[in-house]
C-alpha cells in the first residue's frame, strides 16, 4: 500500500517545533505551550488536518507521560475532571463541522487572556480558597471541547488546576492522565469525521520520533525546576497561546 506522506519542507519547518512544544507540555512543564502546536502547523495545512496528524503523536506522548509519572497524580482531582472533559469531547464531535476553527481559536484565546489578566490584577493570597467546583466543571468541559476541535485543551483546564497549587510533578502527572483519556476518546469520532486518512497517518509516523524527546525533556525540567518559576513559565506559555489564538481568529 502506498503512503503518500506530506513532503513539503515548510510543513516540517513548523511541524517539528510544534511537536517538540507539544511533547514538553505533555509533561506538565509549560502546559500552555502545547496549545500552540495546531496553530503553528495550521500555517502549512488546515486546522482539521493538523489535528488529525497529531493524533498518533499525542497517543505516544500520553503513554510516555503517564508511564513516567504513573504514581504521582491526584486521583481525587482526576475523578472530578474526567467526566466533564469527556462531555466536552462529545460536544466537540457534534459541533465540529458547524463551528469554524478560527471562532473556536478566538474563544479559547480570549478566555486564556482573561484568566491571566485576572491572575495579574487580583493575585491570589496564600490563604485563598480554591476555585468553586462548578467553575471547574465548566472549564474542564471547555477543555474537552477545545481539545477535540484543535488540541487546545490546556488553557481552560489549567485555569482551574493552577489555583489548586499542586506541586509541579503532581500537576504534570494529573494532566497527563487527564489528556490521555481525553485524547483516547477522540479516535472514533475523528475516524467518523473522515480525518484519519493514510496520508495524515503516514506523516504522523515521520514526526513520531520527536515525541519522546519532547516528553522526556519536559519531565526532566518538571522534576528539577523551582515551583514558582514553573508556574511563571506556564503563565508565559498561556499568554503566548492566548495572543496567537486571538490573532488567528481575527487574521
Buried (B, 14 or more C-beta within 10 A) or exposed (E): EEEEBBEEEEBBEBBBBBBBBBBBBBBBBBBBBBBBBBBBBBBBBEBBBBBBBBBBBBBBBBBBBBEBBEEBBBEEBBEBBBEBBBBBBBBBBEEBEEEEBBEBBBBBBBBBBEBBEEBEEEEBEEEEEEBEEEEBBBBBBBBBBBBBBBBBBBBBBBBBBBBBBBEBBBBBBBBBBBBBBBBBBBEEBBEEBEBBEEBBBBBBEBBBEBBEEBBBBBBBBBBEBEEEEBBEBBBBBBBBBBEBBBEBBEE
